[in-house]
Amino acid sequence: MERCPTCNTKYKGALTCRRCKTDLRPLLDIEEKSRTHYNAAAAAFACNDFKKMFLHAKRSFSLMHTPENCRLFACSALLIRRFDIALTLAI
């Protein structure tokens, strides 16, 4: 997270926004869960378990729509031959 979603001030690493005092823990938890699923998908790829990779990549992308998560999800969809999903992510 680069900015507070409430007041748009620059994020400084605290659990609450320094300006508006918004509790940022739920958003930080979502980012952490997304990262955990991303890493699990990468580990599944290393083990050639592409269905597991797809499930973790899908979850990671559903939590955070980042370019990295999108690429991982699209690649995992290709590996399990779900071309329809890969094509929709490429658009």
N, CA, C and O atoms as CSV, one atom per row, in Angstrom:
chain,resi,resn,atom,element,x,y,z
A,1,MET,N,N,0.852,-1.167,0.000
A,1,MET,CA,C,0.000,0.000,0.000
A,1,MET,C,C,0.902,1.236,0.000
A,1,MET,O,O,1.825,1.369,0.804
A,2,GLU,N,N,0.601,2.106,-0.910
A,2,GLU,CA,C,1.394,3.325,-1.018
A,2,GLU,C,C,0.721,4.533,-0.374
A,2,GLU,O,O,1.388,5.452,0.099
A,3,ARG,N,N,-0.610,4.517,-0.364
A,3,ARG,CA,C,-1.356,5.648,0.169
A,3,ARG,C,C,-2.544,5.158,0.974
A,3,ARG,O,O,-3.060,4.063,0.754
A,4,CYS,N,N,-2.964,5.989,1.907
A,4,CYS,CA,C,-4.152,5.694,2.706
A,4,CYS,C,C,-5.369,5.743,1.777
A,4,CYS,O,O,-5.523,6.707,1.028
A,5,PRO,N,N,-6.233,4.732,1.810
A,5,PRO,CA,C,-7.407,4.744,0.936
A,5,PRO,C,C,-8.454,5.771,1.350
A,5,PRO,O,O,-9.327,6.105,0.549
A,6,THR,N,N,-8.390,6.273,2.561
A,6,THR,CA,C,-9.378,7.236,3.041
A,6,THR,C,C,-9.000,8.668,2.695
A,6,THR,O,O,-9.801,9.406,2.122
A,7,CYS,N,N,-7.780,9.060,3.043
A,7,CYS,CA,C,-7.401,10.473,2.861
A,7,CYS,C,C,-6.283,10.673,1.828
A,7,CYS,O,O,-5.908,11.807,1.531
A,8,ASN,N,N,-5.762,9.588,1.292
A,8,ASN,CA,C,-4.754,9.629,0.224
A,8,ASN,C,C,-3.391,10.161,0.665
A,8,ASN,O,O,-2.588,10.561,-0.178
A,9,THR,N,N,-3.122,10.171,1.953
A,9,THR,CA,C,-1.803,10.583,2.408
A,9,THR,C,C,-0.818,9.434,2.209
A,9,THR,O,O,-1.223,8.273,2.152
A,10,LYS,N,N,0.445,9.746,2.106
A,10,LYS,CA,C,1.467,8.726,1.871
A,10,LYS,C,C,1.557,7.779,3.068
A,10,LYS,O,O,1.582,8.210,4.221
A,11,TYR,N,N,1.604,6.484,2.770
A,11,TYR,CA,C,1.669,5.463,3.812
A,11,TYR,C,C,3.085,5.397,4.372
A,11,TYR,O,O,4.057,5.326,3.619
A,12,LYS,N,N,3.194,5.421,5.696
A,12,LYS,CA,C,4.503,5.445,6.356
A,12,LYS,C,C,4.833,4.141,7.094
A,12,LYS,O,O,5.860,4.073,7.771
A,13,GLY,N,N,3.999,3.117,6.984
A,13,GLY,CA,C,4.302,1.846,7.616
A,13,GLY,C,C,3.617,1.595,8.946
A,13,GLY,O,O,3.851,0.556,9.565
A,14,ALA,N,N,2.787,2.505,9.399
A,14,ALA,CA,C,2.086,2.338,10.675
A,14,ALA,C,C,0.787,1.564,10.459
A,14,ALA,O,O,0.328,1.405,9.328
A,15,LEU,N,N,0.204,1.087,11.553
A,15,LEU,CA,C,-1.051,0.349,11.474
A,15,LEU,C,C,-2.267,1.266,11.343
A,15,LEU,O,O,-3.347,0.820,10.956
A,16,THR,N,N,-2.088,2.537,11.663
A,16,THR,CA,C,-3.147,3.529,11.474
A,16,THR,C,C,-2.578,4.697,10.684
A,16,THR,O,O,-1.388,5.003,10.765
A,17,CYS,N,N,-3.442,5.336,9.927
A,17,CYS,CA,C,-3.027,6.492,9.135
A,17,CYS,C,C,-2.653,7.642,10.072
A,17,CYS,O,O,-3.358,7.919,11.042
A,18,ARG,N,N,-1.569,8.284,9.776
A,18,ARG,CA,C,-1.105,9.377,10.634
A,18,ARG,C,C,-2.004,10.608,10.521
A,18,ARG,O,O,-2.073,11.407,11.455
A,19,ARG,N,N,-2.688,10.768,9.400
A,19,ARG,CA,C,-3.523,11.951,9.214
A,19,ARG,C,C,-4.962,11.727,9.688
A,19,ARG,O,O,-5.471,12.492,10.507
A,20,CYS,N,N,-5.619,10.679,9.174
A,20,CYS,CA,C,-7.052,10.505,9.460
A,20,CYS,C,C,-7.337,9.409,10.494
A,20,CYS,O,O,-8.486,9.204,10.882
A,21,LYS,N,N,-6.294,8.712,10.934
A,21,LYS,CA,C,-6.407,7.676,11.974
A,21,LYS,C,C,-7.231,6.452,11.530
A,21,LYS,O,O,-7.779,5.741,12.372
A,22,THR,N,N,-7.318,6.211,10.232
A,22,THR,CA,C,-7.994,5.015,9.731
A,22,THR,C,C,-7.175,3.786,10.099
A,22,THR,O,O,-5.950,3.785,9.973
A,23,ASP,N,N,-7.857,2.746,10.553
A,23,ASP,CA,C,-7.201,1.482,10.874
A,23,ASP,C,C,-6.865,0.776,9.558
A,23,ASP,O,O,-7.765,0.403,8.805
A,24,LEU,N,N,-5.583,0.593,9.284
A,24,LEU,CA,C,-5.130,0.002,8.028
A,24,LEU,C,C,-4.864,-1.490,8.134
A,24,LEU,O,O,-4.482,-2.116,7.146
A,25,ARG,N,N,-5.058,-2.077,9.317
A,25,ARG,CA,C,-4.764,-3.498,9.512
A,25,ARG,C,C,-5.535,-4.418,8.574
A,25,ARG,O,O,-4.939,-5.358,8.050
A,26,PRO,N,N,-6.829,-4.200,8.330
A,26,PRO,CA,C,-7.522,-5.103,7.396
A,26,PRO,C,C,-6.904,-5.103,5.993
A,26,PRO,O,O,-6.797,-6.154,5.360
A,27,LEU,N,N,-6.505,-3.941,5.516
A,27,LEU,CA,C,-5.880,-3.862,4.197
A,27,LEU,C,C,-4.505,-4.507,4.193
A,27,LEU,O,O,-4.132,-5.169,3.225
A,28,LEU,N,N,-3.755,-4.320,5.258
A,28,LEU,CA,C,-2.443,-4.942,5.360
A,28,LEU,C,C,-2.565,-6.461,5.438
A,28,LEU,O,O,-1.721,-7.182,4.907
A,29,ASP,N,N,-3.613,-6.947,6.099
A,29,ASP,CA,C,-3.861,-8.391,6.166
A,29,ASP,C,C,-4.176,-8.954,4.783
A,29,ASP,O,O,-3.713,-10.039,4.431
A,30,ILE,N,N,-4.954,-8.224,4.008
A,30,ILE,CA,C,-5.278,-8.660,2.648
A,30,ILE,C,C,-4.020,-8.733,1.798
A,30,ILE,O,O,-3.833,-9.693,1.050
A,31,GLU,N,N,-3.155,-7.732,1.904
A,31,GLU,CA,C,-1.901,-7.752,1.159
A,31,GLU,C,C,-1.050,-8.951,1.551
A,31,GLU,O,O,-0.460,-9.601,0.688
A,32,GLU,N,N,-0.982,-9.250,2.837
A,32,GLU,CA,C,-0.194,-10.380,3.320
A,32,GLU,C,C,-0.764,-11.710,2.822
A,32,GLU,O,O,-0.010,-12.591,2.411
A,33,LYS,N,N,-2.081,-11.858,2.856
A,33,LYS,CA,C,-2.701,-13.088,2.356
A,33,LYS,C,C,-2.448,-13.253,0.856
A,33,LYS,O,O,-2.194,-14.361,0.383
A,34,SER,N,N,-2.519,-12.161,0.122
A,34,SER,CA,C,-2.249,-12.218,-1.309
A,34,SER,C,C,-0.810,-12.661,-1.565
A,34,SER,O,O,-0.552,-13.492,-2.436
A,35,ARG,N,N,0.109,-12.105,-0.807
A,35,ARG,CA,C,1.525,-12.481,-0.947
A,35,ARG,C,C,1.742,-13.959,-0.608
A,35,ARG,O,O,2.514,-14.649,-1.273
A,36,THR,N,N,1.053,-14.435,0.433
A,36,THR,CA,C,1.177,-15.835,0.833
A,36,THR,C,C,0.680,-16.758,-0.279
A,36,THR,O,O,1.325,-17.760,-0.585
A,37,HIS,N,N,-0.449,-16.429,-0.877
A,37,HIS,CA,C,-0.969,-17.242,-1.980
A,37,HIS,C,C,-0.073,-17.151,-3.206
A,37,HIS,O,O,0.108,-18.141,-3.914
A,38,TYR,N,N,0.482,-15.989,-3.463
A,38,TYR,CA,C,1.413,-15.826,-4.589
A,38,TYR,C,C,2.623,-16.748,-4.406
A,38,TYR,O,O,3.024,-17.447,-5.336
A,39,ASN,N,N,3.193,-16.742,-3.212
A,39,ASN,CA,C,4.355,-17.595,-2.938
A,39,ASN,C,C,3.994,-19.069,-3.003
A,39,ASN,O,O,4.796,-19.877,-3.469
A,40,ALA,N,N,2.796,-19.438,-2.543
A,40,ALA,CA,C,2.343,-20.828,-2.623
A,40,ALA,C,C,2.163,-21.250,-4.078
A,40,ALA,O,O,2.464,-22.389,-4.435
A,41,ALA,N,N,1.679,-20.344,-4.915
A,41,ALA,CA,C,1.530,-20.647,-6.338
A,41,ALA,C,C,2.894,-20.848,-6.991
A,41,ALA,O,O,3.063,-21.747,-7.814
A,42,ALA,N,N,3.858,-20.022,-6.630
A,42,ALA,CA,C,5.208,-20.175,-7.175
A,42,ALA,C,C,5.832,-21.496,-6.724
A,42,ALA,O,O,6.520,-22.153,-7.505
A,43,ALA,N,N,5.598,-21.885,-5.481
A,43,ALA,CA,C,6.114,-23.155,-4.973
A,43,ALA,C,C,5.442,-24.328,-5.679
A,43,ALA,O,O,6.098,-25.325,-5.980
A,44,ALA,N,N,4.154,-24.221,-5.944
A,44,ALA,CA,C,3.438,-25.282,-6.659
A,44,ALA,C,C,3.964,-25.410,-8.087
A,44,ALA,O,O,4.055,-26.516,-8.619
A,45,PHE,N,N,4.308,-24.291,-8.703
A,45,PHE,CA,C,4.896,-24.329,-10.046
A,45,PHE,C,C,6.224,-25.083,-10.024
A,45,PHE,O,O,6.509,-25.877,-10.921
A,46,ALA,N,N,7.020,-24.835,-9.014
A,46,ALA,CA,C,8.315,-25.513,-8.910
A,46,ALA,C,C,8.152,-27.024,-8.751
A,46,ALA,O,O,9.032,-27.793,-9.136
A,47,CYS,N,N,7.029,-27.440,-8.188
A,47,CYS,CA,C,6.743,-28.874,-7.994
A,47,CYS,C,C,5.910,-29.449,-9.137
A,47,CYS,O,O,5.489,-30.603,-9.063
A,48,ASN,N,N,5.664,-28.672,-10.189
A,48,ASN,CA,C,4.840,-29.081,-11.330
A,48,ASN,C,C,3.414,-29.452,-10.937
A,48,ASN,O,O,2.789,-30.292,-11.585
A,49,ASP,N,N,2.904,-28.836,-9.889
A,49,ASP,CA,C,1.525,-29.044,-9.468
A,49,ASP,C,C,0.710,-27.842,-9.962
A,49,ASP,O,O,0.457,-26.893,-9.219
A,50,PHE,N,N,0.310,-27.911,-11.224
A,50,PHE,CA,C,-0.282,-26.751,-11.875
A,50,PHE,C,C,-1.705,-26.451,-11.406
A,50,PHE,O,O,-2.118,-25.292,-11.403
A,51,LYS,N,N,-2.454,-27.468,-11.015
A,51,LYS,CA,C,-3.801,-27.204,-10.490
A,51,LYS,C,C,-3.729,-26.445,-9.164
A,51,LYS,O,O,-4.508,-25.524,-8.917
A,52,LYS,N,N,-2.791,-26.845,-8.326
A,52,LYS,CA,C,-2.599,-26.141,-7.056
A,52,LYS,C,C,-2.091,-24.719,-7.325
A,52,LYS,O,O,-2.497,-23.767,-6.659
A,53,MET,N,N,-1.206,-24.594,-8.301
A,53,MET,CA,C,-0.705,-23.277,-8.687
A,53,MET,C,C,-1.869,-22.387,-9.122
A,53,MET,O,O,-1.950,-21.223,-8.728
A,54,PHE,N,N,-2.767,-22.944,-9.936
A,54,PHE,CA,C,-3.920,-22.183,-10.419
A,54,PHE,C,C,-4.795,-21.712,-9.267
A,54,PHE,O,O,-5.216,-20.555,-9.243
A,55,LEU,N,N,-5.071,-22.588,-8.315
A,55,LEU,CA,C,-5.926,-22.215,-7.190
A,55,LEU,C,C,-5.317,-21.095,-6.353
A,55,LEU,O,O,-6.014,-20.161,-5.958
A,56,HIS,N,N,-4.004,-21.192,-6.082
A,56,HIS,CA,C,-3.350,-20.144,-5.297
A,56,HIS,C,C,-3.229,-18.840,-6.089
A,56,HIS,O,O,-3.408,-17.757,-5.532
A,57,ALA,N,N,-2.927,-18.941,-7.377
A,57,ALA,CA,C,-2.817,-17.738,-8.209
A,57,ALA,C,C,-4.165,-17.036,-8.324
A,57,ALA,O,O,-4.241,-15.808,-8.294
A,58,LYS,N,N,-5.223,-17.825,-8.454
A,58,LYS,CA,C,-6.576,-17.260,-8.536
A,58,LYS,C,C,-6.926,-16.517,-7.249
A,58,LYS,O,O,-7.475,-15.416,-7.290
A,59,ARG,N,N,-6.607,-17.119,-6.122
A,59,ARG,CA,C,-6.896,-16.482,-4.831
A,59,ARG,C,C,-6.074,-15.214,-4.649
A,59,ARG,O,O,-6.587,-14.195,-4.190
A,60,SER,N,N,-4.794,-15.281,-5.011
A,60,SER,CA,C,-3.931,-14.111,-4.892
A,60,SER,C,C,-4.459,-12.955,-5.741
A,60,SER,O,O,-4.485,-11.806,-5.299
A,61,PHE,N,N,-4.876,-13.273,-6.956
A,61,PHE,CA,C,-5.397,-12.236,-7.854
A,61,PHE,C,C,-6.729,-11.687,-7.364
A,61,PHE,O,O,-7.016,-10.502,-7.536
A,62,SER,N,N,-7.545,-12.547,-6.752
A,62,SER,CA,C,-8.838,-12.068,-6.252
A,62,SER,C,C,-8.658,-11.112,-5.071
A,62,SER,O,O,-9.487,-10.230,-4.848
A,63,LEU,N,N,-7.587,-11.289,-4.329
A,63,LEU,CA,C,-7.330,-10.408,-3.186
A,63,LEU,C,C,-6.719,-9.075,-3.608
A,63,LEU,O,O,-7.059,-8.023,-3.067
A,64,MET,N,N,-5.810,-9.136,-4.584
A,64,MET,CA,C,-5.141,-7.916,-5.054
A,64,MET,C,C,-4.942,-7.987,-6.559
A,64,MET,O,O,-4.280,-8.894,-7.062
A,65,HIS,N,N,-5.507,-7.041,-7.266
A,65,HIS,CA,C,-5.372,-6.999,-8.721
A,65,HIS,C,C,-4.103,-6.232,-9.097
A,65,HIS,O,O,-4.155,-5.056,-9.455
A,66,THR,N,N,-2.979,-6.914,-9.009
A,66,THR,CA,C,-1.707,-6.313,-9.409
A,66,THR,C,C,-1.253,-6.945,-10.722
A,66,THR,O,O,-1.697,-8.045,-11.051
A,67,PRO,N,N,-0.390,-6.286,-11.474
A,67,PRO,CA,C,0.110,-6.882,-12.718
A,67,PRO,C,C,0.820,-8.231,-12.480
A,67,PRO,O,O,0.692,-9.151,-13.288
A,68,GLU,N,N,1.558,-8.339,-11.381
A,68,GLU,CA,C,2.260,-9.588,-11.087
A,68,GLU,C,C,1.277,-10.726,-10.832
A,68,GLU,O,O,1.452,-11.835,-11.337
A,69,ASN,N,N,0.238,-10.438,-10.039
A,69,ASN,CA,C,-0.774,-11.447,-9.759
A,69,ASN,C,C,-1.533,-11.833,-11.026
A,69,ASN,O,O,-1.875,-13.000,-11.216
A,70,CYS,N,N,-1.791,-10.869,-11.877
A,70,CYS,CA,C,-2.494,-11.137,-13.129
A,70,CYS,C,C,-1.660,-12.048,-14.029
A,70,CYS,O,O,-2.190,-13.000,-14.602
A,71,ARG,N,N,-0.377,-11.769,-14.158
A,71,ARG,CA,C,0.504,-12.606,-14.984
A,71,ARG,C,C,0.582,-14.025,-14.447
A,71,ARG,O,O,0.514,-14.985,-15.215
A,72,LEU,N,N,0.725,-14.163,-13.136
A,72,LEU,CA,C,0.797,-15.488,-12.529
A,72,LEU,C,C,-0.504,-16.254,-12.750
A,72,LEU,O,O,-0.476,-17.441,-13.072
A,73,PHE,N,N,-1.621,-15.595,-12.584
A,73,PHE,CA,C,-2.920,-16.226,-12.785
A,73,PHE,C,C,-3.093,-16.650,-14.244
A,73,PHE,O,O,-3.558,-17.757,-14.515
A,74,ALA,N,N,-2.727,-15.787,-15.175
A,74,ALA,CA,C,-2.841,-16.112,-16.599
A,74,ALA,C,C,-1.941,-17.290,-16.976
A,74,ALA,O,O,-2.364,-18.187,-17.706
A,75,CYS,N,N,-0.717,-17.287,-16.485
A,75,CYS,CA,C,0.206,-18.393,-16.781
A,75,CYS,C,C,-0.300,-19.706,-16.197
A,75,CYS,O,O,-0.205,-20.752,-16.839
A,76,SER,N,N,-0.833,-19.653,-14.993
A,76,SER,CA,C,-1.354,-20.874,-14.386
A,76,SER,C,C,-2.579,-21.376,-15.150
A,76,SER,O,O,-2.779,-22.584,-15.276
A,77,ALA,N,N,-3.392,-20.460,-15.655
A,77,ALA,CA,C,-4.551,-20.862,-16.458
A,77,ALA,C,C,-4.095,-21.542,-17.748
A,77,ALA,O,O,-4.695,-22.527,-18.179
A,78,LEU,N,N,-3.051,-21.027,-18.352
A,78,LEU,CA,C,-2.519,-21.668,-19.557
A,78,LEU,C,C,-1.995,-23.071,-19.258
A,78,LEU,O,O,-2.200,-23.996,-20.045
A,79,LEU,N,N,-1.330,-23.224,-18.139
A,79,LEU,CA,C,-0.738,-24.522,-17.797
A,79,LEU,C,C,-1.780,-25.604,-17.535
A,79,LEU,O,O,-1.500,-26.787,-17.722
A,80,ILE,N,N,-2.981,-25.214,-17.103
A,80,ILE,CA,C,-4.030,-26.216,-16.907
A,80,ILE,C,C,-5.027,-26.197,-18.065
A,80,ILE,O,O,-6.111,-26.775,-17.977
A,81,ARG,N,N,-4.649,-25.531,-19.135
A,81,ARG,CA,C,-5.421,-25.491,-20.372
A,81,ARG,C,C,-6.777,-24.804,-20.220
A,81,ARG,O,O,-7.755,-25.194,-20.859
A,82,ARG,N,N,-6.826,-23.778,-19.369
A,82,ARG,CA,C,-8.021,-22.939,-19.238
A,82,ARG,C,C,-7.778,-21.663,-20.046
A,82,ARG,O,O,-7.583,-20.578,-19.497
A,83,PHE,N,N,-7.798,-21.832,-21.351
A,83,PHE,CA,C,-7.465,-20.743,-22.260
A,83,PHE,C,C,-8.465,-19.600,-22.181
A,83,PHE,O,O,-8.105,-18.446,-22.414
A,84,ASP,N,N,-9.724,-19.907,-21.853
A,84,ASP,CA,C,-10.738,-18.857,-21.739
A,84,ASP,C,C,-10.380,-17.859,-20.636
A,84,ASP,O,O,-10.539,-16.651,-20.805
A,85,ILE,N,N,-9.901,-18.371,-19.522
A,85,ILE,CA,C,-9.506,-17.495,-18.407
A,85,ILE,C,C,-8.264,-16.695,-18.781
A,85,ILE,O,O,-8.196,-15.490,-18.538
A,86,ALA,N,N,-7.283,-17.373,-19.374
A,86,ALA,CA,C,-6.046,-16.689,-19.771
A,86,ALA,C,C,-6.333,-15.558,-20.768
A,86,ALA,O,O,-5.726,-14.490,-20.686
A,87,LEU,N,N,-7.239,-15.788,-21.687
A,87,LEU,CA,C,-7.573,-14.755,-22.665
A,87,LEU,C,C,-8.273,-13.563,-22.020
A,87,LEU,O,O,-7.996,-12.420,-22.382
A,88,THR,N,N,-9.158,-13.806,-21.088
A,88,THR,CA,C,-9.846,-12.688,-20.444
A,88,THR,C,C,-8.883,-11.860,-19.599
A,88,THR,O,O,-9.082,-10.656,-19.436
A,89,LEU,N,N,-7.846,-12.492,-19.063
A,89,LEU,CA,C,-6.860,-11.746,-18.274
A,89,LEU,C,C,-5.930,-10.932,-19.161
A,89,LEU,O,O,-5.399,-9.907,-18.733
A,90,ALA,N,N,-5.733,-11.384,-20.395
A,90,ALA,CA,C,-4.824,-10.692,-21.307
A,90,ALA,C,C,-5.446,-9.424,-21.883
A,90,ALA,O,O,-4.734,-8.548,-22.372
A,91,ILE,N,N,-6.756,-9.325,-21.825
A,91,ILE,CA,C,-7.440,-8.175,-22.429
A,91,ILE,C,C,-7.416,-6.979,-21.516
A,91,ILE,O,O,-7.946,-5.924,-21.867
